Amino acid sequence: MSEERLPEAKPLYVDRQVILEALAESNAAMGFVPNHRGTVQEIRDRMIANGVRPEDNAASREMIALRYPGEDLDNL
């Protein structure tokens, strides 16, 4: 019985600097200015000010829904 082998996968090397420059350009085009000194409480306050209810865990629920498609996640 012969073994069937898959072709060798070529490693993908990405120049990190190229990605960082593209991200900076994209952020600038959107008017987004990163604030690396922001605290968790400041982020939470901004979310509330923009109408997001942190207790709904919307971001977490969306990630879980993507991970488990077709499952009933209403009881999370």
Secondary structure as UniProt FT lines:
FT   HELIX           16..30
FT   TURN            36..37
FT   HELIX           40..49
FT   TURN            50..51
FT   HELIX           54..56
FT   HELIX           58..67
FT   TURN            69..70
FT   TURN            74..75
//
